[in-house]
Amino acid sequence: MSPLLSAAVTITLVLYALAMLLALGRVLRGPRAQDRVLALDFLFIVGLLLLLTLAIRYDSSMGFEAALLIALFGFAGSSAMARFLWRGEVVE
């Protein structure tokens, strides 16, 4: 890996970690449940991007498959939580 790409990946990982800390703060102290769900969904997205960046750094193809699973579980979890907040029940 070139030194420029290595530096870019390192800076990106630090910024993703900072974004995750800020979102975790919103999850813990969000004034409403909707804010917490949105922050949790953001955590899933940033976690997915973090995993993809690590896959690029270590030249691994398994990271892309794991990112696909994280995206699937994040979407399903966000949908279930939104439905619960909207109707009060997850399964009809």
N, C-alpha and C positions, 0 to 999 in steps of 0.2 A: 504494500500500500504506500502511496506517495506521502511525503510529509505534510503536504497541503490537505489532502483528504483525511489524514489522521488527525490533524489539528481541527478540521471542520467537524469531524465526528465527535471529538472530545468536547468541543464547545457546545455542540448540539445536545449531547448527553447531559451536560451540566444545566443547560436551559430547560430541558425536559424535566429534570429532577426539581428544579425551582418551580416549574409549572405544576408539578404534582404536589409539592408542599403547599402551594397557594390553594389548590383545589381541595386538598385535605382539610385545610383550615375552613373552607366554605362548607364542607360536609359536616364538620364538627360543630360549627356555630351558625349555620344557615338559619335565617329567621323563620322560614317556612319549609315544609316538606318538599315542595316543588323545587326550591333552590338546592336542597340536598340531593335530590334525584338528578338534577341537571349537572351538579358538580361530580356526582358519581359516574355519570355517563362520560363526562369530560376526562375523568381518571381512566376509564376504560380506553378512550381514544389515545390519550397520551401514553398509556402503558403499551398499547399496540405500536405506536410510533417508536417508543423506546426499544421495544423488541426488534422492530425492523432495522433500526439504526445499529443495534448490536449484531444483528445478522450480517449487515454490510461490513461492519468492522472485523468480524471473525470469519467472514466469507463462508457462511453456513446457509444451507438451503432449508434446514429444519426450522429456522426462525420464521420463515414465511408461512409455513404450515401452522405453526403455533399462533402466529398473528391472525390467521384466518379463524382459528377456533376462538380466540379472544374476541374478535369482532362479532362472531355468532353469539357467544354468550353475553356480550355486552348489549347487543340489540335485543335479545330475548329478555334479559333482566330489566332493561329500560322499558320495554313494552309492558311487561308484567307490572312493574311499579307504577307506570302511568295509568294503567287500567285500574289498579287498586286505588289510586288516589282519585280517579274520576268516578268510579262506581262503588267502591268499597268492597269489591270482591274480585278475585283473580280469575276463577273458573266459574262459568255459569252452570 
